[in-house]
Amino acid sequence: MTAALTSAGLDAARIHTELFTALDAINPGLVGQTTRPPHTPSGPPGTGPKVTFARSGVSAPFRGGTLLDFAEACDVPARWS
């Protein structure tokens, strides 16, 4: 994807990537807590591209920050370390 974006003329310095997997969650300090079902984030909708968390079925316009922050705002469980 990075190669396609740079070949389309985007500045490589503005392209950021994050990898998420389907393995068990690594959530130190969070495991075992009661969680809400995944949902769209509260507050005004973002103005960025639509982000879809396929397994949870949640889709919403991106509001900035990182995808992990966005997933947490949606209560979508995501592997991180």
Phi and psi in degrees as GROMACS dihedral restraints (atoms count N, CA, C in turn):
[ dihedral_restraints ]
;  ai    aj    ak    al  type     phi  dphi    fc
    3     4     5     6     1   -59.6    20    10
    4     5     6     7     1   -44.2    20    10
    6     7     8     9     1   -61.8    20    10
    7     8     9    10     1   -41.1    20    10
    9    10    11    12     1   -64.9    20    10
   10    11    12    13     1   -41.0    20    10
   12    13    14    15     1   -67.4    20    10
   13    14    15    16     1   -43.0    20    10
   15    16    17    18     1   -67.9    20    10
   16    17    18    19     1   -37.0    20    10
   18    19    20    21     1   -69.2    20    10
   19    20    21    22     1   -21.3    20    10
   21    22    23    24     1   -84.6    20    10
   22    23    24    25     1    -1.3    20    10
   24    25    26    27     1   105.4    20    10
   25    26    27    28     1     1.3    20    10
   27    28    29    30     1   -76.2    20    10
   28    29    30    31     1   145.1    20    10
   30    31    32    33     1   -69.6    20    10
   31    32    33    34     1   124.5    20    10
   33    34    35    36     1   -59.0    20    10
   34    35    36    37     1   -28.2    20    10
   36    37    38    39     1   -68.6    20    10
   37    38    39    40     1   -17.9    20    10
   39    40    41    42     1   -99.6    20    10
   40    41    42    43     1     4.8    20    10
   42    43    44    45     1  -102.4    20    10
   43    44    45    46     1   123.1    20    10
   45    46    47    48     1  -123.7    20    10
   46    47    48    49     1   145.3    20    10
   48    49    50    51     1  -126.0    20    10
   49    50    51    52     1   150.6    20    10
   51    52    53    54     1  -138.6    20    10
   52    53    54    55     1   140.4    20    10
   54    55    56    57     1  -110.8    20    10
   55    56    57    58     1   133.9    20    10
   57    58    59    60     1  -126.1    20    10
   58    59    60    61     1   145.1    20    10
   60    61    62    63     1  -124.7    20    10
   61    62    63    64     1   175.8    20    10
   63    64    65    66     1  -101.6    20    10
   64    65    66    67     1    16.4    20    10
   66    67    68    69     1   -75.6    20    10
   67    68    69    70     1   173.0    20    10
   69    70    71    72     1   -57.1    20    10
   70    71    72    73     1   147.5    20    10
   72    73    74    75     1   -67.2    20    10
   73    74    75    76     1   142.0    20    10
   75    76    77    78     1  -113.8    20    10
   76    77    78    79     1    92.4    20    10
   78    79    80    81     1  -126.8    20    10
   79    80    81    82     1    72.9    20    10
   81    82    83    84     1   -54.6    20    10
   82    83    84    85     1   131.7    20    10
   84    85    86    87     1    82.1    20    10
   85    86    87    88     1    -7.2    20    10
   87    88    89    90     1  -113.7    20    10
   88    89    90    91     1   -20.8    20    10
   90    91    92    93     1   -63.9    20    10
   91    92    93    94     1   135.7    20    10
   93    94    95    96     1    90.9    20    10
   94    95    96    97     1    -5.3    20    10
   96    97    98    99     1   -81.8    20    10
   97    98    99   100     1   152.3    20    10
   99   100   101   102     1   -71.1    20    10
  100   101   102   103     1   131.8    20    10
  102   103   104   105     1  -121.2    20    10
  103   104   105   106     1   154.8    20    10
  105   106   107   108     1   -83.7    20    10
  106   107   108   109     1   154.7    20    10
  108   109   110   111     1   -65.6    20    10
  109   110   111   112     1   151.8    20    10
  111   112   113   114     1   -55.4    20    10
  112   113   114   115     1   145.3    20    10
  114   115   116   117     1  -155.6    20    10
  115   116   117   118     1   166.3    20    10
  117   118   119   120     1   -69.6    20    10
  118   119   120   121     1   151.6    20    10
  120   121   122   123     1   -67.9    20    10
  121   122   123   124     1   150.2    20    10
  123   124   125   126     1   -76.0    20    10
  124   125   126   127     1   164.3    20    10
  126   127   128   129     1    91.1    20    10
  127   128   129   130     1  -175.7    20    10
  129   130   131   132     1   -66.7    20    10
  130   131   132   133     1   148.1    20    10
  132   133   134   135     1   -67.0    20    10
  133   134   135   136     1   153.4    20    10
  135   136   137   138     1   -74.0    20    10
  136   137   138   139     1   172.4    20    10
  138   139   140   141     1  -112.4    20    10
  139   140   141   142     1     3.2    20    10
  141   142   143   144     1   -85.7    20    10
  142   143   144   145     1  -172.1    20    10
  144   145   146   147     1   -65.8    20    10
  145   146   147   148     1   155.0    20    10
  147   148   149   150     1   -69.3    20    10
  148   149   150   151     1   129.9    20    10
  150   151   152   153     1  -110.3    20    10
  151   152   153   154     1   131.6    20    10
  153   154   155   156     1  -121.3    20    10
  154   155   156   157     1   125.8    20    10
  156   157   158   159     1   -95.2    20    10
  157   158   159   160     1   100.4    20    10
  159   160   161   162     1   -57.2    20    10
  160   161   162   163     1   -46.4    20    10
  162   163   164   165     1   -68.8    20    10
  163   164   165   166     1   -31.5    20    10
  165   166   167   168     1   -89.4    20    10
  166   167   168   169     1   -19.1    20    10
  168   169   170   171     1    78.9    20    10
  169   170   171   172     1    11.0    20    10
  171   172   173   174     1   -88.2    20    10
  172   173   174   175     1   129.8    20    10
  174   175   176   177     1  -132.2    20    10
  175   176   177   178     1   135.7    20    10
  177   178   179   180     1  -160.9    20    10
  178   179   180   181     1   154.1    20    10
  180   181   182   183     1   -67.0    20    10
  181   182   183   184     1   136.5    20    10
  183   184   185   186     1   -66.1    20    10
  184   185   186   187     1   140.2    20    10
  186   187   188   189     1  -108.4    20    10
  187   188   189   190     1     5.9    20    10
  189   190   191   192     1    99.7    20    10
  190   191   192   193     1  -178.3    20    10
  192   193   194   195     1    80.1    20    10
  193   194   195   196     1  -146.2    20    10
  195   196   197   198     1  -108.6    20    10
  196   197   198   199     1   162.4    20    10
  198   199   200   201     1   -64.4    20    10
  199   200   201   202     1   -33.0    20    10
  201   202   203   204     1   -64.0    20    10
  202   203   204   205     1   -44.3    20    10
  204   205   206   207     1   -58.9    20    10
  205   206   207   208     1   -42.0    20    10
  207   208   209   210     1   -65.4    20    10
  208   209   210   211     1   -43.0    20    10
  210   211   212   213     1   -60.6    20    10
  211   212   213   214     1   -42.5    20    10
  213   214   215   216     1   -64.7    20    10
  214   215   216   217     1   -37.4    20    10
  216   217   218   219     1   -64.6    20    10
  217   218   219   220     1   -25.0    20    10
  219   220   221   222     1   -95.5    20    10
  220   221   222   223     1     1.6    20    10
  222   223   224   225     1    55.5    20    10
  223   224   225   226     1    36.0    20    10
  225   226   227   228     1   -92.2    20    10
  226   227   228   229     1   119.7    20    10
  228   229   230   231     1   -66.2    20    10
  229   230   231   232     1   131.3    20    10
  231   232   233   234     1  -137.1    20    10
  232   233   234   235     1   139.8    20    10
  234   235   236   237     1   -71.3    20    10
  235   236   237   238     1   133.5    20    10
  237   238   239   240     1  -152.2    20    10
  238   239   240   241     1   160.7    20    10
